Amino acid sequence: MLKDTPCSMKVFDVLRQMNAVRQIEAADLMIGQHNFTLMFARAIRAATPHSQLVAAKKMTGAAASTPPGQQIARMERELAALQTQVKSVEETYGIDNLHLTVARGYVAKLLANTRITRWPSYHRQEYLGEFQKIAEIEAIGPQPEAPEA
């Protein structure tokens, strides 16, 4: 799942410390968050229940230090809450995008009427400028970043 991502080999070392099912869950989470860092992989490992960890051989160095049980439980709760928030945003993204597209079209249609445009131009010039910016938006959603020169 992670073969075409910018993961370092150390991330795979951390993933190998989990059983196969948890590895798939972790890879799915990393892809969903677009976060392939070693620190994120370690956080996932720390939030992984002991029953989903591979019986490790003697670990040394930074891999040997694990947080106390209370910290792990807190991280598990925070990770579950974050996953719930991400799923909620994913579920409403399409509907929100549709609503914004319809609203942009409505504002553009209103601004095409000179009688309607005249009133804010005399009374609320700052609103008219913002409405014009909204009407000029080409696409709603994440825009691809321009390459740096």
C-alpha positions as CSV (number, residue, x, y, z in Angstrom):
1,M,0.0,0.0,0.0
2,L,2.9,2.4,0.7
3,K,5.1,1.4,-2.2
4,D,4.4,4.7,-4.1
5,T,4.7,7.0,-1.1
6,P,7.7,8.9,0.2
7,C,8.2,6.6,3.3
8,S,11.6,6.1,4.8
9,M,12.7,2.6,5.5
10,K,12.6,3.3,9.2
11,V,8.8,3.7,8.9
12,F,8.6,0.1,7.5
13,D,10.7,-1.0,10.5
14,V,8.2,0.5,12.8
15,L,5.3,-1.1,10.9
16,R,6.9,-4.5,11.1
17,Q,6.5,-4.4,14.8
18,M,2.7,-4.7,14.3
19,N,0.8,-7.7,13.2
20,A,-0.4,-7.8,9.6
21,V,-4.0,-6.5,10.2
22,R,-2.7,-3.6,12.2
23,Q,-0.1,-2.8,9.5
24,I,-2.9,-2.5,7.0
25,E,-4.8,-0.2,9.4
26,A,-1.7,1.9,10.0
27,A,-0.9,2.2,6.3
28,D,-4.5,3.2,5.6
29,L,-4.3,5.8,8.3
30,M,-1.0,7.2,7.0
31,I,-2.4,7.4,3.4
32,G,-5.6,9.0,4.7
33,Q,-3.7,11.7,6.6
34,H,-1.0,12.1,3.9
35,N,1.5,11.7,6.7
36,F,4.3,9.3,6.0
37,T,6.8,10.4,8.7
38,L,8.6,8.3,11.2
39,M,7.1,10.2,14.1
40,F,3.6,9.5,12.9
41,A,4.4,5.8,12.5
42,R,5.8,5.7,16.0
43,A,2.7,7.4,17.3
44,I,0.5,4.7,15.6
45,R,2.7,2.0,17.1
46,A,2.4,3.6,20.5
47,A,-1.4,3.7,20.2
48,T,-1.5,0.0,19.1
49,P,-2.8,-2.4,21.7
50,H,-0.2,-5.0,22.9
51,S,-2.3,-7.7,21.4
52,Q,-1.7,-6.3,17.9
53,L,2.1,-6.0,18.3
54,V,4.5,-8.7,17.1
55,A,6.4,-10.3,19.9
56,A,9.5,-8.3,19.6
57,K,13.0,-9.6,19.9
58,K,15.2,-7.5,22.2
59,M,14.8,-3.9,21.1
60,T,17.5,-1.4,21.7
61,G,17.8,2.4,21.6
62,A,14.8,4.6,20.9
63,A,12.6,1.7,19.9
64,A,12.9,0.1,23.4
65,S,11.4,3.1,25.2
66,T,7.6,2.9,25.2
67,P,5.3,5.3,27.0
68,P,3.5,4.3,30.2
69,G,0.0,2.7,30.0
70,Q,-1.9,5.9,30.8
71,Q,-0.2,7.8,27.9
72,I,-1.0,4.9,25.6
73,A,-4.6,4.9,26.6
74,R,-4.9,8.6,26.1
75,M,-3.2,8.4,22.7
76,E,-5.6,5.6,21.7
77,R,-8.6,7.8,22.7
78,E,-7.2,10.8,20.8
79,L,-6.4,8.7,17.7
80,A,-9.9,7.3,17.7
81,A,-11.4,10.8,18.1
82,L,-9.2,12.1,15.2
83,Q,-10.3,9.2,13.0
84,T,-13.9,9.9,13.8
85,Q,-13.4,13.6,12.9
86,V,-11.7,12.7,9.6
87,K,-14.5,10.3,8.6
88,S,-17.1,13.0,9.4
89,V,-15.3,15.6,7.2
90,E,-14.9,13.0,4.4
91,E,-18.7,12.3,4.6
92,T,-19.8,15.9,4.4
93,Y,-17.1,17.2,2.0
94,G,-19.1,16.4,-1.2
95,I,-22.3,18.0,0.1
96,D,-20.5,21.1,1.4
97,N,-18.7,21.4,-1.9
98,L,-22.0,21.2,-3.8
99,H,-23.6,23.9,-1.5
100,L,-20.6,26.2,-2.0
101,T,-20.8,25.7,-5.8
102,V,-24.5,26.5,-5.9
103,A,-23.9,29.6,-3.7
104,R,-21.1,30.8,-5.9
105,G,-23.4,30.4,-9.0
106,Y,-26.2,32.3,-7.2
107,V,-23.9,35.2,-6.3
108,A,-22.5,35.3,-9.8
109,K,-26.1,35.5,-11.2
110,L,-27.0,38.3,-8.8
111,L,-24.0,40.3,-9.8
112,A,-25.0,40.0,-13.4
113,N,-28.1,42.1,-12.6
114,T,-27.0,45.8,-12.7
115,R,-29.9,46.9,-10.5
116,I,-28.7,44.5,-7.7
117,T,-25.1,45.4,-8.2
118,R,-25.7,49.2,-8.0
119,W,-27.0,49.0,-4.4
120,P,-23.9,47.5,-2.8
121,S,-21.7,49.7,-4.9
122,Y,-23.2,52.8,-3.3
123,H,-23.9,51.5,0.2
124,R,-21.5,48.6,0.9
125,Q,-18.5,48.8,-1.4
126,E,-16.5,46.3,0.7
127,Y,-19.3,43.7,0.3
128,L,-19.4,44.1,-3.4
129,G,-15.7,43.5,-3.7
130,E,-16.0,40.3,-1.7
131,F,-19.0,39.1,-3.7
132,Q,-17.1,39.7,-6.9
133,K,-14.2,37.6,-5.6
134,I,-16.6,34.8,-4.8
135,A,-18.2,35.0,-8.3
136,E,-14.8,34.8,-9.9
137,I,-13.8,31.5,-8.2
138,E,-13.1,28.9,-10.9
139,A,-13.3,25.8,-8.8
140,I,-14.1,25.1,-5.2
141,G,-11.8,22.7,-3.4
142,P,-8.1,22.2,-2.9
143,Q,-6.1,23.9,-5.6
144,P,-2.9,22.3,-6.9
145,E,0.1,24.2,-5.7
146,A,2.0,26.2,-8.4
147,P,5.6,24.9,-9.0
148,E,8.2,27.1,-7.4
149,A,10.5,29.0,-9.7
